[in-house]
Amino acid sequence: MTETDTLPEPPRLTRPDGSPVRALVVDDEPSLADLVSMALRYEGWDVRTALTGEDAVTEGHTFAPDIVVLDIMLPDIDGLEVMKRMRTDGRDVPVLFLTAKDAVDDRVAGLTAGGDDYVTKPFSLEELVARLRGLIRRSASVVSEKADPEIRVGDLVLNEESYEVRRGDTEIELTATEFELLRYLMRNPRRVLSKAQILDRVWSYDFGGRSSIVEIYISYLRKKIDTLGPAMIHTVRGVGYLIKPVS
């Protein structure tokens, strides 16, 4: 791999006719709705947003989305009612609920009512996109342009579907946050990523912690990856971190 190599792209998902996956993002916080929409457009999806439950129901029938990101707490009708009305036409569109951090009852109610998954606010955009990709793959309404879900940097391999990581023949157990951090590094091989970039992409959209959390998780990855061979994760002092194959 050379300095001019392009970073590996995740498998593109499309509808069976080759058109983009349709996603509907429903949240009464415009900034959050825009942020999630931007991340999904980066995946190549056709995205629409709605700020109220009534607008979401309308979009659900006219836009016919393949996946819905749905906040449970909306200013008019709640997300559970929105999902119910969307499914009156017989389309069992997959729904991922957004819930408040401590709203356990909302999460239970959402899944009991037929929701497919949920994430709690604040959340990692990487995790959200990964959850949505998994949901629509299982829905059989989309196809993948590429069959290989693996990202490779040297002898390090990360599987985006099975969440397995290995270096050479050795399996590596990672936490969810470690996995997202490693995935971000591996999608950008030989590129120096600043702490601010890593915080913005791997941690929550409004993460209020200190940048030292990045140093801590980089050290976790080094203990699990760089101890298996020559170092792959490097620090560029005053700039950030990068991952590259062993020369």
N, C-alpha and C positions, 0 to 999 in steps of 0.2 A: 504494500500500500504506500502511495506517495502522498506528499503534502497536498497535491491537487485532487486527490480522490474525493468523490462526493460522499456525503454521509449516507448510511443505509436508510432507506425509507420504509416505513411499516407497510404491510400489504394493503393495497387500496381495495376498499369495499365498494361495490356498485350494485344497482338493481340488476335483475336478470337481463333487462334490455340494454344494459351498459350505461344507463343514465345515473347521475349521482344519487347516493342515499339521501333521503329526505328526513331531516330532523326538526322537531319543534321544541323550542326552549321556552319554558313558562316560568317567569319569576317577576315579582313586583319591584325588584331592585334593578333598574335599567342598567347600571354599571356591571352587575353580575351577569345579567342576561347577555349583554354585549360581549363580556369576556368569554363566557362559555361558547357563544356563537362563533367567536373568532377562532377558538381552538378547534371547533368542529369544521369550520370552513377550511382550516389548514389541512384537515383530513380529506378535503375534496368533496365534502357533503354540501347539499343544498339546505340552507338553514333559514327558518323563520322564527320570530320571537313573538311572545304575547305577554302582556303585563297584568292581565286580569283573567279570571276564570272564564268569563263569558267570551272574551276574545279567543281564548285557547280552544274552546269548544267550536267556535266558528272556523278557526284555522284547521282544527282537526278534521272537519268534514270537507272543507274546500281544498286544503293542501294535501290531505291523505298522507301523513308522515309515516315513515318506517320505524321511527323511534321517537319517544317523547321524554324530555327532561322536565319534571313537574314539581314545583314547590308545593308542599302540602298547605302552607299558610298563605292564602291569597286574600286580597281586600274584599272580594265579593262572595264567591263560592269557593269552598275548599278544594284541594287537589283530588280528594277521593271522589267528590261529585263530578269534577271535570273528567276524570278517567271513566266514570260510569257513563256519562253522556257521550263521550267519544266512542265508546264501544257499542252504542245502540245500533250501529249499522252492521254489526257482525264482524268488524275488523278487530282482531285481538292484538292491537298494536302494543309492542313492549313499552313499559313505562318504568323509568327510574325516578324515584322520589328524592327530592331534596328536603331534609328535615333539620330542625334545630338540634344543636349538640346534645341537649339533655331531654329531648322529646321522645322518650322510649315508647310511650303509648302511641305516638304518631307513626313510628316505624312499624310497630306491630299491627296497627290498624291498616296501614298502607299495604303491607304484604298479605294480610288476611283478606283484604278486599280485592286482591288480584294483581297488585303491583309486582313487578319482576325483580326489583333491586332497590337499594337506597344508598345515599351517601349523606353524611352529616356535615353541616356547615361549621367551621370553614373546612375546605377540602382541597386536595391536590388535583390540579387539572389533568395531570398525567393519569392519575388513578381513575378519574371520571371518564376520560376518553377510553381507557382500557376496559372499564366496566361496560360502556356502551357498545364497544366493538364486540365484546363477548355476547351481549344480549342479542344484537342483530344477526350475528353469525348463527346463533341457535334458533332464530326465528324463521330461517329458511327463505326469507324474502330478499336476501342479498347474496351476492357471490363475491369471491375474492379474486383479484387480478393476479395475485401471486400466491403460490401454495406454501412457500417457505416463510415461517413466522420467526426465523432465527436472525439475530444480529450477531455478527462476528467481528472481533477485533483480535487479531493474532490467534492464540489458542484459547481465547476466552469466548464462550458462546452463551447468549441469553435468548431464551425462547419466550416470546411475548404471549403465546397462547397458554402454555403449560406452567409458566412462571418458574421454569427450571433454569439454573445457571450452572455451568461447569467450566473448569479450566483444565484443558487436556482431558484426562479420564476421571478427574475428581469432581464430584458433585459439591456444590456450595450452597449452604442454607442461608437465605437472607430474609430479613424482616421486610414488611411491605415498603417502608420508607427507604431502606437500603436498596431494594430492587428498583424503585423509581429513580433514585439518584444514579445508580449504575446504568440504567437504561438511558437516562439523559446524557451521561458521559459517553456511552457507546454509540449513541446516535450522532455524536459530534466528535469522531475520532480525530486526534491531533489538533483539535481546536481548544484554545484556552477559554474556559468559562469562568466568569467572575462569580464571587459569592452572591452578589445581587441577582445575577441571572439565575443561579441555582435556586436561591430562595423563592424567586418569582415563579419558577417552573415546577419545582418539586414540592414545595410547601404550599400552604394555602394562599389564596389570592389576597388575603388581608393579614398575612402572618406578621405578628407584631414582635417577634423575638429578635434576639441578637444574631449577628452573622456567625457567632462562634458555634452555632448549631451545625453549620456546614463543616467546620473543622472537625467536630466530633464525629459526624457521620462519614467523612472522608477517612478518618482514622479507623473506623469500624470496617470499612471496605478494604482498606490496606491490610488489616489483620487477617481478613478472610481470603483475599485474592493475591496480594503480593508475597505472602508467606509460602505460596505454592510454586514460586519460581521467581525469575528476575522481575523487578518492579515494573508495573504497567501504569500506575496512577502517579502523576507527577505534580509538584507544586511549582508554579511560576511566581516567585515572590513579588508581592505588591500587585499582582494581576489576578491570579486564580488557579484553577486546576485543569488538567487534561489527562486523557487516557490515550495510550498509543501502544501498538504491538512492540514486542521486544525486537531490537535490531538484530 
